[in-house]
Amino acid sequence: MATSAMQSAFTQMEVLSHQASQIGGRQQHAGEPDSGFADALVSSIRRINELKVNADAQAQAFQVGVPGVELNDVMVNMQKASLAFQMGQQVRNRLISAYHDVMNMQV
């Protein structure tokens, strides 16, 4: 998957999580424990991004030839990041679908 497509999806997911936190009537503050759906969504997006950044850094370290970085570890971490991203996309798609279903309900 292209990096620009991944960045676009991350941006969309962050926007949705920000909107969800505003709908919930509160913003997440530093030092506050996670609670609620919006906070869980933001936490998940950050974890997916962290996996991607770590996998990219490890791949770059392997390409440069840093000792102790093995190909199998790089491949496993790249797959973890890819699966986490795909899961995030599915969650985003389901959220958007649910949002459209709710918005199309007749009162």
Secondary structure, DSSP 4 states (H G I P E B T S, - for coil): --HHHHHHHHHHHHHHHHHHHHHTT----TTPPP-SHHHHHHHHHHHHHHHHHHHHHHHHHHHHT-TT--HHHHHHHHHHHHHHHHHHHHHHHHHHHHHHHHHT---
